[in-house]
C-alpha cells in the first residue's frame, strides 16, 4: 500500500485530479490500432503489454484496471492492479496481490471477487485506492478440483445472488479409457458439475455442497457467466464438446471440425440444457443425440425437449468472455448487444484453426437480432494458423470502461487494448 501511495505523491498530481484525468480523457490511438482490425470509426490504444497469463479483467470507475492471472507451474497467479498516473493512456503503475490465480473477476458492492479453480474469494476495495483495503475473504470454498474444465466463472444478479459455473469433469460422461464407451444414463458426473450454482452474495464462509443450491444443469463448460441487466437474466456461452472424430463411421474430418456449435444461452432456474446427452448441430440447427447415447449425427431422439440457444456460433472457437454493452459511446446500434471474446480453436485439425477474434452479436428481447459480426480481428497475427500455438495473441477477457470504451486482454502475453469510437477523429 505504501509503495503505491509514494508513486502518487512523486507524480506531482493530487489523487482526485489524477483520477479524474485518467477516467475522463481518452488517449490517442495506436498506429495500426496495435495490430487490430476494427470497424470504420473505431480505433484502439494499447494500454499495457506483458501483463502475464491473463484471464478476465475489470475496469473501476476511476479507470484502474484489474486483471486475473492464471496459475502456472511453480508460479502462482493472482490479481494484477494497473494505473495510469499521467493520463497518457498507458499504465505506469503495476501492483500484484493475492496468492492464487483464477478466471472470473467482478467488482461488486465494494469488493473485488475472483473465481479460482477451487473457490470464490473477495478483497475489500476502497474508492480511489488501487490495492485492497483489507485481507482476502473466503466467499465459497470446496469446489471440486478437476483436471478437465477446472476453471470457474461468476456473476451477480440484482437480488443478492452470486452465481458460479462448475464445468463437467470430462468431455463426455463415459469411461475415458475406452475409445467408444457408452455414456452413463443418468450421468452421475452431473452431481457435482455441468451447471450453475447460486449462493448468497452477502455471505462469506460458504461451502460448495453444503451451502447454495443448484440453479441449472446440462452444461459442459463456460468461462463467460454474465448478468444481462437489460433482460434481467443470467447468460453464458457454452464451450461445445470435442471427440466426435472418434466415431469415424459417422463424422468426417470436416463434420468434426464444424460440430457442435458454441451456444449463447439464457440460464433459467431449474433448466436443463441437454449435455452430455445431446449437442447442437449448427448446420441443421437442431439438437442431435451424442454418439455415446446412440447418435449418428442425424438422430434426434428426445433432444428437442432441451431449449435452443439464444444464438449459436461456429464450433471450437472457445468463447471465453461475454459482455453486454450498456454504455452510449458506441451508439444505439451496439447498446444492449453482446461482445464475445473467442479464444480461438485448437480442435479443428487437420484443418486450419479458427476464431481468435471478438465478435458483436445484436440482441433484442434476450435473443439474437440478426447474425453476429466480427468486431475486432487480427489477434492471431496472420490470416491462417494450423495450431493455436502459432497465434500471436488470443482474446481472453472483456471489460467496459467508465466512458464506454471496450477493453480487451490477450492471454498469450497479456496485452490490453482500449477500443474507442472516434468517427473522423484522431486515430494516432
C-alpha positions as a Markdown table, in Angstrom:
| # | Residue | x | y | z |
|---|---|---|---|---|
| 1 | Unk | 0.0 | 0.0 | 0.0 |
| 2 | Unk | 2.8 | 2.5 | 1.0 |
| 3 | Unk | 4.7 | 1.9 | -2.2 |
| 4 | Unk | 1.7 | 2.7 | -4.4 |
| 5 | Unk | 1.0 | 5.9 | -2.3 |
| 6 | Unk | 4.6 | 7.0 | -2.8 |
| 7 | Unk | 4.2 | 6.8 | -6.5 |
| 8 | Unk | 1.1 | 9.0 | -6.4 |
| 9 | Unk | 3.0 | 11.7 | -4.4 |
| 10 | Unk | 6.0 | 11.6 | -6.6 |
| 11 | Unk | 3.8 | 12.0 | -9.7 |
| 12 | Unk | 3.2 | 15.6 | -8.7 |
| 13 | Unk | -0.6 | 15.3 | -9.1 |
| 14 | Unk | -3.3 | 15.2 | -6.4 |
| 15 | Unk | -5.2 | 11.9 | -6.2 |
| 16 | Unk | -8.6 | 13.5 | -7.3 |
| 17 | Unk | -7.0 | 15.3 | -10.2 |
| 18 | Unk | -5.1 | 12.3 | -11.4 |
| 19 | Unk | -8.1 | 10.0 | -11.2 |
| 20 | Unk | -10.3 | 12.5 | -13.0 |
| 21 | Unk | -7.8 | 12.8 | -15.8 |
| 22 | Unk | -7.4 | 9.0 | -16.0 |
| 23 | Unk | -11.1 | 8.3 | -16.2 |
| 24 | Unk | -12.2 | 11.2 | -18.3 |
| 25 | Unk | -9.6 | 11.7 | -21.0 |
| 26 | Unk | -9.4 | 9.3 | -23.9 |
| 27 | Unk | -5.8 | 8.7 | -25.2 |
| 28 | Unk | -4.5 | 8.8 | -28.8 |
| 29 | Unk | -5.0 | 5.5 | -30.6 |
| 30 | Unk | -2.0 | 3.4 | -31.6 |
| 31 | Unk | -0.6 | 3.3 | -35.1 |
| 32 | Unk | -2.4 | 0.4 | -36.8 |
| 33 | Unk | -4.6 | 0.1 | -33.7 |
| 34 | Unk | -2.0 | -2.1 | -32.1 |
| 35 | Unk | -2.5 | -4.8 | -34.7 |
| 36 | Unk | -6.3 | -4.9 | -34.5 |
| 37 | Unk | -8.7 | -4.7 | -37.4 |
| 38 | Unk | -11.8 | -2.7 | -36.4 |
| 39 | Unk | -15.0 | -1.4 | -38.0 |
| 40 | Unk | -14.9 | 2.1 | -39.5 |
| 41 | Unk | -15.0 | 4.8 | -36.9 |
| 42 | Unk | -13.3 | 2.7 | -34.2 |
| 43 | Unk | -9.7 | 2.8 | -33.1 |
| 44 | Unk | -7.6 | 1.2 | -30.3 |
| 45 | Unk | -4.9 | 2.3 | -27.9 |
| 46 | Unk | -2.5 | -0.2 | -26.3 |
| 47 | Unk | -3.0 | 0.3 | -22.6 |
| 48 | Unk | -0.4 | -2.3 | -21.4 |
| 49 | Unk | 1.9 | -5.0 | -22.6 |
| 50 | Unk | 3.3 | -8.1 | -21.0 |
| 51 | Unk | 0.9 | -8.3 | -18.1 |
| 52 | Unk | 1.3 | -12.0 | -17.9 |
| 53 | Unk | -1.0 | -15.1 | -18.3 |
| 54 | Unk | -4.2 | -13.0 | -18.3 |
| 55 | Unk | -7.8 | -14.3 | -17.8 |
| 56 | Unk | -10.6 | -11.8 | -17.2 |
| 57 | Unk | -10.3 | -8.1 | -16.4 |
| 58 | Unk | -12.4 | -5.4 | -14.9 |
| 59 | Unk | -12.2 | -1.6 | -15.0 |
| 60 | Unk | -13.0 | 0.5 | -11.9 |
| 61 | Unk | -14.9 | 3.8 | -12.1 |
| 62 | Unk | -11.7 | 5.8 | -11.8 |
| 63 | Unk | -10.1 | 3.9 | -14.7 |
| 64 | Unk | -7.9 | 1.5 | -12.6 |
| 65 | Unk | -7.7 | -1.9 | -14.3 |
| 66 | Unk | -7.6 | -5.3 | -12.6 |
| 67 | Unk | -6.5 | -8.5 | -14.4 |
| 68 | Unk | -6.9 | -12.1 | -13.1 |
| 69 | Unk | -3.8 | -14.1 | -13.8 |
| 70 | Unk | -3.9 | -17.8 | -14.0 |
| 71 | Unk | -1.7 | -20.1 | -12.0 |
| 72 | Unk | 1.3 | -21.7 | -13.8 |
| 73 | Unk | 3.7 | -24.5 | -12.6 |
| 74 | Unk | 5.8 | -23.0 | -9.8 |
| 75 | Unk | 4.3 | -19.6 | -10.5 |
| 76 | Unk | 1.1 | -18.8 | -8.6 |
| 77 | Unk | -1.2 | -16.3 | -10.2 |
| 78 | Unk | -3.2 | -13.6 | -8.5 |
| 79 | Unk | -4.6 | -10.2 | -9.5 |
| 80 | Unk | -2.6 | -7.5 | -11.2 |
| 81 | Unk | -3.7 | -3.9 | -10.5 |
| 82 | Unk | -2.8 | -1.3 | -13.1 |
| 83 | Unk | -3.0 | 2.5 | -13.0 |
| 84 | Unk | -2.2 | 5.3 | -15.5 |
| 85 | Unk | -1.0 | 8.2 | -13.3 |
| 86 | Unk | -0.3 | 10.8 | -16.1 |
| 87 | Unk | -3.3 | 10.2 | -18.3 |
| 88 | Unk | -1.3 | 9.3 | -21.4 |
| 89 | Unk | -3.3 | 6.2 | -22.0 |
| 90 | Unk | -0.7 | 3.6 | -20.8 |
| 91 | Unk | -0.4 | 2.2 | -17.4 |
| 92 | Unk | 2.7 | 3.1 | -15.4 |
| 93 | Unk | 1.9 | 1.5 | -12.0 |
| 94 | Unk | 1.7 | -2.3 | -11.6 |
| 95 | Unk | 0.9 | -4.0 | -8.3 |
| 96 | Unk | 0.1 | -7.7 | -7.8 |
| 97 | Unk | -1.9 | -9.1 | -4.9 |
| 98 | Unk | -3.4 | -12.4 | -4.0 |
| 99 | Unk | -1.7 | -15.8 | -3.6 |
| 100 | Unk | -3.6 | -17.8 | -6.2 |
| 101 | Unk | -5.0 | -17.0 | -9.7 |
| 102 | Unk | -8.3 | -17.7 | -11.3 |
| 103 | Unk | -10.6 | -16.6 | -14.2 |
| 104 | Unk | -13.7 | -14.7 | -13.2 |
| 105 | Unk | -13.2 | -11.1 | -11.9 |
| 106 | Unk | -16.1 | -8.8 | -10.8 |
| 107 | Unk | -16.3 | -5.6 | -8.8 |
| 108 | Unk | -19.5 | -5.8 | -6.7 |
| 109 | Unk | -20.6 | -3.8 | -3.6 |
| 110 | Unk | -17.2 | -2.6 | -2.6 |
| 111 | Unk | -15.4 | -5.8 | -3.2 |
| 112 | Unk | -13.3 | -7.4 | -5.9 |
| 113 | Unk | -14.4 | -11.0 | -6.4 |
| 114 | Unk | -12.1 | -13.7 | -8.0 |
| 115 | Unk | -13.3 | -17.2 | -9.1 |
| 116 | Unk | -10.4 | -19.5 | -8.5 |
| 117 | Unk | -10.5 | -23.2 | -9.6 |
| 118 | Unk | -11.4 | -24.3 | -6.1 |
| 119 | Unk | -13.1 | -21.2 | -4.5 |
| 120 | Unk | -14.6 | -17.8 | -4.8 |
| 121 | Unk | -12.7 | -15.2 | -2.8 |
| 122 | Unk | -13.0 | -11.4 | -2.4 |
| 123 | Unk | -10.9 | -8.4 | -1.5 |
| 124 | Unk | -12.4 | -5.2 | 0.1 |
| 125 | Unk | -11.8 | -2.2 | -2.1 |
| 126 | Unk | -11.9 | 1.5 | -1.2 |
| 127 | Unk | -12.9 | 4.0 | -3.8 |
| 128 | Unk | -9.8 | 5.7 | -5.4 |
| 129 | Unk | -7.4 | 3.2 | -3.8 |
| 130 | Unk | -5.5 | 0.9 | -6.1 |
| 131 | Unk | -4.8 | -2.0 | -3.7 |
| 132 | Unk | -7.2 | -3.8 | -1.4 |
| 133 | Unk | -8.2 | -2.1 | 1.8 |
| 134 | Unk | -8.0 | -5.3 | 3.8 |
| 135 | Unk | -7.3 | -9.0 | 3.7 |
| 136 | Unk | -8.8 | -11.6 | 1.4 |
| 137 | Unk | -12.1 | -13.2 | 2.5 |
| 138 | Unk | -13.3 | -16.7 | 1.5 |
| 139 | Unk | -16.8 | -16.5 | 0.0 |
| 140 | Unk | -17.3 | -20.1 | -1.2 |
| 141 | Unk | -14.8 | -22.9 | -0.8 |
| 142 | Unk | -14.8 | -26.6 | -1.6 |
| 143 | Unk | -15.4 | -26.6 | -5.4 |
| 144 | Unk | -14.2 | -29.9 | -6.9 |
| 145 | Unk | -10.6 | -29.9 | -8.1 |
| 146 | Unk | -10.7 | -31.5 | -11.5 |
| 147 | Unk | -8.2 | -31.9 | -14.3 |
| 148 | Unk | -10.8 | -31.3 | -17.1 |
| 149 | Unk | -12.7 | -28.0 | -17.1 |
| 150 | Unk | -11.4 | -26.8 | -13.7 |
| 151 | Unk | -11.9 | -23.0 | -14.3 |
| 152 | Unk | -14.9 | -21.3 | -12.7 |
| 153 | Unk | -16.7 | -18.1 | -13.8 |
| 154 | Unk | -19.0 | -15.9 | -11.6 |
| 155 | Unk | -21.7 | -13.3 | -11.9 |
| 156 | Unk | -24.1 | -11.4 | -9.6 |
| 157 | Unk | -27.8 | -10.6 | -10.1 |
| 158 | Unk | -29.7 | -7.7 | -8.6 |
| 159 | Unk | -31.3 | -9.8 | -5.8 |
| 160 | Unk | -28.3 | -10.8 | -3.7 |
| 161 | Unk | -27.5 | -13.8 | -5.8 |
| 162 | Unk | -23.9 | -15.0 | -6.6 |
| 163 | Unk | -23.7 | -17.5 | -9.5 |
| 164 | Unk | -20.8 | -19.8 | -10.2 |
| 165 | Unk | -20.4 | -22.1 | -13.2 |
| 166 | Unk | -18.9 | -25.5 | -12.5 |
| 167 | Unk | -17.8 | -27.5 | -15.6 |
| 168 | Unk | -18.3 | -31.2 | -16.1 |
| 169 | Unk | -15.2 | -33.1 | -15.1 |
| 170 | Unk | -14.9 | -34.9 | -18.5 |
| 171 | Unk | -15.5 | -34.3 | -22.2 |
| 172 | Unk | -18.3 | -36.8 | -22.1 |
| 173 | Unk | -20.0 | -38.9 | -19.4 |
| 174 | Unk | -18.3 | -42.2 | -20.2 |
| 175 | Unk | -15.2 | -44.3 | -19.4 |
| 176 | Unk | -12.2 | -42.2 | -20.6 |
| 177 | Unk | -10.1 | -45.3 | -21.1 |
| 178 | Unk | -12.5 | -46.7 | -23.7 |
| 179 | Unk | -12.5 | -45.1 | -27.1 |
| 180 | Unk | -16.2 | -45.6 | -27.8 |
| 181 | Unk | -17.6 | -46.3 | -24.3 |
| 182 | Unk | -21.4 | -45.9 | -23.9 |
| 183 | Unk | -22.5 | -42.9 | -21.9 |
| 184 | Unk | -23.8 | -43.2 | -18.3 |
| 185 | Unk | -27.5 | -42.7 | -18.1 |
| 186 | Unk | -28.2 | -40.9 | -15.9 |
| 187 | Unk | -24.9 | -39.1 | -16.0 |
| 188 | Unk | -23.6 | -39.2 | -12.4 |
| 189 | Unk | -20.9 | -36.6 | -13.3 |
| 190 | Unk | -23.7 | -34.0 | -13.2 |
| 191 | Unk | -24.0 | -34.4 | -9.4 |
| 192 | Unk | -21.0 | -32.1 | -8.8 |
| 193 | Unk | -20.6 | -30.3 | -12.1 |
| 194 | Unk | -22.0 | -29.4 | -15.5 |
| 195 | Unk | -24.1 | -26.5 | -14.4 |
| 196 | Unk | -24.6 | -23.3 | -12.5 |
| 197 | Unk | -24.9 | -22.9 | -8.7 |
| 198 | Unk | -26.4 | -20.0 | -6.8 |
| 199 | Unk | -25.0 | -18.7 | -3.5 |
| 200 | Unk | -25.7 | -15.8 | -1.1 |
| 201 | Unk | -23.8 | -12.7 | -2.4 |
| 202 | Unk | -23.8 | -11.3 | 1.1 |
| 203 | Unk | -22.2 | -14.2 | 3.0 |
| 204 | Unk | -18.6 | -15.4 | 3.5 |
| 205 | Unk | -17.6 | -18.9 | 4.6 |
| 206 | Unk | -20.0 | -20.8 | 2.3 |
| 207 | Unk | -19.0 | -24.3 | 1.2 |
| 208 | Unk | -19.9 | -26.0 | -2.1 |
| 209 | Unk | -22.2 | -29.0 | -1.5 |
| 210 | Unk | -23.4 | -27.6 | 1.8 |
| 211 | Unk | -24.5 | -24.1 | 1.0 |
| 212 | Unk | -26.2 | -22.6 | -2.0 |
| 213 | Unk | -28.3 | -24.5 | -4.5 |
| 214 | Unk | -28.1 | -26.0 | -8.0 |
| 215 | Unk | -29.6 | -23.4 | -10.4 |
| 216 | Unk | -29.3 | -25.2 | -13.8 |
| 217 | Unk | -27.8 | -28.3 | -15.3 |
| 218 | Unk | -26.9 | -29.9 | -18.6 |
| 219 | Unk | -23.9 | -27.6 | -19.4 |
| 220 | Unk | -20.4 | -28.7 | -20.4 |
| 221 | Unk | -18.2 | -25.7 | -19.5 |
| 222 | Unk | -18.3 | -21.9 | -19.7 |
| 223 | Unk | -15.8 | -19.2 | -18.9 |
| 224 | Unk | -18.3 | -16.4 | -19.6 |
| 225 | Unk | -21.0 | -16.3 | -17.0 |
| 226 | Unk | -22.7 | -12.8 | -17.1 |
| 227 | Unk | -25.7 | -11.0 | -15.8 |
| 228 | Unk | -27.7 | -9.2 | -18.6 |
| 229 | Unk | -29.2 | -6.2 | -17.0 |
| 230 | Unk | -31.4 | -5.4 | -20.0 |
| 231 | Unk | -33.0 | -8.8 | -20.0 |
| 232 | Unk | -32.9 | -9.3 | -16.2 |
| 233 | Unk | -31.4 | -12.7 | -16.6 |
| 234 | Unk | -28.2 | -14.8 | -16.4 |
| 235 | Unk | -26.4 | -15.7 | -19.6 |
| 236 | Unk | -23.3 | -17.7 | -20.6 |
| 237 | Unk | -21.7 | -19.2 | -23.7 |
| 238 | Unk | -21.0 | -22.9 | -23.6 |
| 239 | Unk | -17.9 | -24.5 | -25.0 |
| 240 | Unk | -19.1 | -27.3 | -27.3 |
| 241 | Unk | -17.8 | -30.8 | -26.8 |
| 242 | Unk | -14.8 | -32.4 | -28.5 |
| 243 | Unk | -14.2 | -36.0 | -29.5 |
| 244 | Unk | -16.8 | -36.6 | -32.2 |
| 245 | Unk | -14.0 | -37.8 | -34.5 |
| 246 | Unk | -13.6 | -41.0 | -32.5 |
| 247 | Unk | -16.8 | -42.1 | -34.3 |
| 248 | Unk | -15.2 | -42.1 | -37.8 |
| 249 | Unk | -18.1 | -44.0 | -39.3 |
| 250 | Unk | -20.4 | -41.0 | -38.6 |
| 251 | Unk | -18.1 | -38.0 | -38.6 |
| 252 | Unk | -15.7 | -36.9 | -41.3 |
| 253 | Unk | -12.9 | -34.6 | -40.6 |
| 254 | Unk | -15.0 | -31.7 | -41.8 |
| 255 | Unk | -18.1 | -32.6 | -39.8 |
| 256 | Unk | -16.0 | -33.0 | -36.7 |
| 257 | Unk | -14.4 | -29.6 | -37.3 |
| 258 | Unk | -17.8 | -27.9 | -37.7 |
| 259 | Unk | -19.6 | -29.6 | -34.8 |
| 260 | Unk | -21.0 | -28.8 | -32.3 |
| 261 | Unk | -22.0 | -25.2 | -32.1 |
| 262 | Unk | -20.8 | -22.9 | -29.3 |
| 263 | Unk | -24.1 | -21.7 | -27.6 |
| 264 | Unk | -25.1 | -18.4 | -26.1 |
| 265 | Unk | -27.7 | -19.5 | -23.5 |
| 266 | Unk | -30.1 | -17.7 | -21.2 |
| 267 | Unk | -29.7 | -19.6 | -17.9 |
| 268 | Unk | -33.1 | -20.0 | -16.1 |
| 269 | Unk | -33.6 | -21.6 | -12.7 |
| 270 | Unk | -34.2 | -25.3 | -13.0 |
| 271 | Unk | -33.5 | -25.5 | -16.7 |
| 272 | Unk | -31.6 | -28.5 | -18.3 |
| 273 | Unk | -29.6 | -27.7 | -21.5 |
| 274 | Unk | -29.1 | -31.3 | -22.5 |
| 275 | Unk | -25.3 | -32.0 | -22.1 |
| 276 | Unk | -23.9 | -34.7 | -22.3 |
| 277 | Unk | -26.9 | -36.5 | -23.9 |
| 278 | Unk | -27.3 | -34.1 | -26.9 |
| 279 | Unk | -25.5 | -31.4 | -28.7 |
| 280 | Unk | -26.4 | -28.6 | -31.2 |
| 281 | Unk | -25.7 | -29.2 | -34.8 |
| 282 | Unk | -25.2 | -25.7 | -36.4 |
| 283 | Unk | -25.9 | -26.9 | -39.9 |
| 284 | Unk | -29.2 | -28.4 | -39.0 |
| 285 | Unk | -29.9 | -26.0 | -36.1 |
| 286 | Unk | -31.3 | -28.9 | -34.1 |
| 287 | Unk | -30.1 | -30.8 | -31.1 |
| 288 | Unk | -29.0 | -34.4 | -32.0 |
| 289 | Unk | -28.1 | -37.4 | -29.9 |
| 290 | Unk | -24.5 | -37.7 | -28.8 |
| 291 | Unk | -22.8 | -40.8 | -30.1 |
| 292 | Unk | -22.3 | -42.1 | -26.6 |
| 293 | Unk | -26.1 | -42.4 | -26.4 |
| 294 | Unk | -26.8 | -44.0 | -29.8 |
| 295 | Unk | -26.4 | -40.9 | -32.0 |
| 296 | Unk | -25.0 | -40.9 | -35.5 |
| 297 | Unk | -25.0 | -37.2 | -36.3 |
| 298 | Unk | -28.7 | -37.3 | -37.5 |
| 299 | Unk | -30.8 | -39.0 | -34.8 |
| 300 | Unk | -32.5 | -36.5 | -32.5 |
| 301 | Unk | -34.1 | -38.9 | -30.0 |
| 302 | Unk | -35.7 | -36.7 | -27.3 |
| 303 | Unk | -33.3 | -33.9 | -27.7 |
| 304 | Unk | -36.0 | -31.4 | -28.8 |
| 305 | Unk | -37.0 | -31.2 | -25.1 |
| 306 | Unk | -33.9 | -29.2 | -24.4 |
| 307 | Unk | -34.0 | -25.4 | -25.1 |
| 308 | Unk | -32.3 | -24.0 | -28.2 |
| 309 | Unk | -29.7 | -21.2 | -27.5 |
| 310 | Unk | -30.3 | -17.5 | -27.9 |
| 311 | Unk | -27.6 | -17.6 | -30.5 |
| 312 | Unk | -25.1 | -20.1 | -32.0 |
| 313 | Unk | -21.5 | -19.7 | -33.2 |
| 314 | Unk | -19.0 | -21.8 | -35.1 |
| 315 | Unk | -17.6 | -24.9 | -33.5 |
| 316 | Unk | -14.5 | -24.9 | -31.3 |
| 317 | Unk | -14.0 | -21.1 | -31.3 |
| 318 | Unk | -13.7 | -21.3 | -27.5 |
| 319 | Unk | -15.8 | -18.3 | -26.2 |
| 320 | Unk | -14.0 | -17.1 | -23.1 |
| 321 | Unk | -15.8 | -13.9 | -22.1 |
| 322 | Unk | -19.2 | -12.3 | -22.7 |
| 323 | Unk | -20.1 | -8.6 | -22.2 |
| 324 | Unk | -23.5 | -7.0 | -22.7 |
| 325 | Unk | -22.7 | -3.4 | -23.7 |
| 326 | Unk | -24.7 | -0.8 | -21.7 |
| 327 | Unk | -22.9 | 2.5 | -22.5 |
| 328 | Unk | -23.6 | 5.1 | -25.1 |
| 329 | Unk | -20.1 | 5.8 | -26.6 |
| 330 | Unk | -20.6 | 3.2 | -29.4 |
| 331 | Unk | -24.1 | 4.4 | -30.3 |
| 332 | Unk | -27.6 | 2.9 | -30.2 |
| 333 | Unk | -26.6 | 0.1 | -32.6 |
| 334 | Unk | -24.4 | -1.5 | -30.0 |
| 335 | Unk | -26.2 | -0.8 | -26.8 |
| 336 | Unk | -27.8 | -3.9 | -25.4 |
| 337 | Unk | -25.9 | -6.2 | -27.7 |
| 338 | Unk | -23.2 | -8.8 | -26.7 |
| 339 | Unk | -19.5 | -8.7 | -27.3 |
| 340 | Unk | -17.9 | -12.1 | -27.2 |
| 341 | Unk | -14.2 | -12.9 | -26.9 |
| 342 | Unk | -13.3 | -16.0 | -28.8 |
| 343 | Unk | -10.1 | -17.5 | -27.6 |
| 344 | Unk | -9.6 | -19.5 | -30.9 |
| 345 | Unk | -9.8 | -23.2 | -31.7 |
| 346 | Unk | -7.4 | -26.0 | -31.1 |
| 347 | Unk | -9.7 | -28.9 | -32.1 |
| 348 | Unk | -10.1 | -28.5 | -35.9 |
| 349 | Unk | -7.0 | -30.4 | -37.0 |
| 350 | Unk | -6.0 | -31.3 | -39.6 |
| 351 | Unk | -8.0 | -28.2 | -40.9 |
| 352 | Unk | -7.0 | -24.7 | -40.2 |
| 353 | Unk | -7.8 | -23.3 | -36.7 |
| 354 | Unk | -10.3 | -20.5 | -36.5 |
| 355 | Unk | -11.8 | -17.9 | -34.1 |
| 356 | Unk | -9.2 | -15.7 | -32.4 |
| 357 | Unk | -11.5 | -12.6 | -32.6 |
| 358 | Unk | -14.0 | -10.5 | -30.8 |
| 359 | Unk | -17.5 | -10.6 | -32.3 |
| 360 | Unk | -20.6 | -8.5 | -31.8 |
| 361 | Unk | -24.0 | -10.2 | -31.5 |
| 362 | Unk | -27.0 | -7.9 | -31.9 |
| 363 | Unk | -29.7 | -8.7 | -29.3 |
| 364 | Unk | -33.4 | -7.9 | -28.8 |
| 365 | Unk | -35.7 | -9.2 | -26.1 |
| 366 | Unk | -32.9 | -11.5 | -24.9 |
| 367 | Unk | -32.3 | -13.3 | -28.2 |
| 368 | Unk | -30.2 | -12.8 | -31.3 |
| 369 | Unk | -31.4 | -9.9 | -33.5 |
| 370 | Unk | -29.5 | -10.8 | -36.7 |
| 371 | Unk | -26.2 | -12.6 | -37.5 |
| 372 | Unk | -23.1 | -12.0 | -35.4 |
| 373 | Unk | -20.4 | -9.8 | -37.0 |
| 374 | Unk | -16.6 | -9.6 | -36.4 |
| 375 | Unk | -15.8 | -6.6 | -34.4 |
| 376 | Unk | -12.1 | -7.0 | -33.6 |
| 377 | Unk | -9.7 | -9.2 | -35.6 |
| 378 | Unk | -6.0 | -9.6 | -36.3 |
| 379 | Unk | -5.1 | -11.1 | -32.9 |
| 380 | Unk | -3.5 | -14.2 | -34.5 |
| 381 | Unk | -1.1 | -12.1 | -36.4 |
| 382 | Unk | -1.6 | -13.9 | -39.7 |
| 383 | Unk | -4.6 | -15.0 | -41.8 |
| 384 | Unk | -4.3 | -18.7 | -41.0 |
| 385 | Unk | -2.9 | -20.8 | -38.2 |
| 386 | Unk | -2.7 | -24.6 | -38.1 |
| 387 | Unk | -2.1 | -24.8 | -34.3 |
| 388 | Unk | -3.2 | -22.4 | -31.6 |
| 389 | Unk | 0.4 | -22.1 | -30.5 |
| 390 | Unk | 1.0 | -20.1 | -33.8 |
| 391 | Unk | -1.4 | -17.3 | -32.7 |
| 392 | Unk | 0.5 | -14.2 | -31.7 |
| 393 | Unk | -2.4 | -13.2 | -29.4 |
| 394 | Unk | -5.7 | -14.7 | -28.2 |
| 395 | Unk | -8.5 | -12.6 | -26.9 |
| 396 | Unk | -9.5 | -13.7 | -23.4 |
| 397 | Unk | -11.3 | -11.1 | -21.4 |
| 398 | Unk | -13.6 | -8.1 | -22.0 |
| 399 | Unk | -14.5 | -5.1 | -19.8 |
| 400 | Unk | -16.5 | -1.9 | -20.3 |
| 401 | Unk | -14.7 | 1.3 | -19.2 |
| 402 | Unk | -16.4 | 4.1 | -17.3 |
| 403 | Unk | -16.6 | 6.2 | -20.5 |
| 404 | Unk | -17.9 | 3.3 | -22.6 |
| 405 | Unk | -14.6 | 2.1 | -24.1 |
| 406 | Unk | -14.2 | -1.6 | -24.6 |
| 407 | Unk | -11.1 | -3.2 | -23.0 |
| 408 | Unk | -9.8 | -6.5 | -24.4 |
| 409 | Unk | -7.0 | -8.5 | -22.9 |
| 410 | Unk | -4.9 | -11.2 | -24.6 |
| 411 | Unk | -3.9 | -14.4 | -22.8 |
| 412 | Unk | -0.6 | -15.1 | -24.6 |
| 413 | Unk | 1.4 | -12.1 | -23.4 |
| 414 | Unk | -1.2 | -10.1 | -21.6 |
| 415 | Unk | -1.6 | -7.1 | -24.0 |
| 416 | Unk | -4.5 | -4.9 | -23.2 |
| 417 | Unk | -6.3 | -2.8 | -25.8 |
| 418 | Unk | -8.8 | 0.0 | -25.3 |
| 419 | Unk | -11.2 | 0.3 | -28.2 |
| 420 | Unk | -12.9 | 3.7 | -28.7 |
| 421 | Unk | -15.4 | 5.2 | -31.2 |
| 422 | Unk | -14.0 | 8.2 | -32.9 |
| 423 | Unk | -15.6 | 8.8 | -36.3 |
| 424 | Unk | -13.4 | 11.2 | -38.2 |
| 425 | Unk | -11.3 | 11.8 | -35.1 |
| 426 | Unk | -7.7 | 11.4 | -34.1 |
| 427 | Unk | -6.5 | 7.8 | -34.6 |
| 428 | Unk | -2.8 | 8.0 | -34.0 |
